Amino acid sequence: MEVKILQIPESQFNELISKIERLQENQNRIFDIAQQEHLFDTKYLQDLLNVSQKTMQGFRDKGDIEFIQIGGLVRYKKSAVQDFLNKYTHPIRKRRTDPDFNSIEME
């Protein structure tokens, strides 16, 4: 195997090192979150909610659901999914208790 030595300007080298450090920080953040709670991917939520990929993208774009994105990888914390579901959960409506309600004739 031949070993090659490349020369690049110091500014490009420093930029490359900065990108590597940011990736490492992001990876550590994901690992920390993953240890604290479960992460779901988009496909899992699409199946769970019976919605399309485009709909999930719309939820993210509108800020309806909190998500983590590293490059093209999108994940959702369990707590974010619970908050999202609570936001769109409507209470059960009670039937009208008005005694005249049942005696109204429909024409």
N, C-alpha and C positions, 0 to 999 in steps of 0.2 A: 504494500500500500504506500503510495507516494504522499508525502506531507507537503502541503503548500502553505506559504506564509503570505497573507494578504495585507496590504497597507491601505488604510482608509484615513481620511482626515479625522483629527481629534474630535471635532464637533459631531461628526456622524457616529463615532464610537460612543461618545457621551449620550447621544440621543438613543442609541441602541441599548445601552446600559439602563437608561431611564425607563424605556419600554419594558425591559425584562423585569425591573424592579416593580413597576406598576402591575404587571401580570402576576408576579409573586404575591403582592399585596392583595390583589383581587382573589387569587386562589386561596390564600389564607382566610380571607373574609368568608368565602363560600364554605370552607371546611369548618370554620367556627360556627356559622349559622346551621350547617348540616348536623353538627354535634348537638346543637340546642333543640332543634326541631326538624321534622320531616320536610323535605322539599319535593314538590310535584312538578312534573314536566307538562308542557302544553298539551301534548297528545292525551295524557291521562285526564286532564281537566276537560278537554273536548269531549271525550267519551263519557265522563261523569255527568257533564251538563247537557250532552247531546247537542253541541253547537259546532260550527265550522271553525277552521283555522282563522278565517277572515273575521269572524265574530270575536274570537279570542283576541285578535290583534286590535279590534275596535275597543274592547274593554280596556286593553292596555293603553291605547292612544288617548282615550277619554279620561284615564286615571281612575277607572272604576275598580281596578284590582292592582294591588301592589305586586311588583315582581323584581327579580334580580336578573340582570343580563350581563354576561361576560362574553364579548364577541357576539356570536350568533346563538349562544346557549341561553335559553330563558328558563327560569325556575320560579316557583311560587312557594312561599312559606305556608305552612298549614294555617297559621294564624291569619294570614292575608286571605286565604280561601274562605275561612270562617267569617271574617269581616265582610267579604264580598257577598256571601250567601245571606248573612244577617241583613245587609243593606237592601237586598231584593226579596226578603221574606215578608209576606203580608199576613196579618192576623186573620184568623177565620172569622168571617162575618156572621153575626147572629141573625136569625130570622126576625122579622119585624114582630114586635110583641103587641102592637096596636090591636085591640080586640075587633075593631072594624075592618082590619086588613083582610081577614078570611071571608068576610061577608060581602066584599066588593064584587060586583058582577063584571066580568070581562065581556065586552061587546065585540 
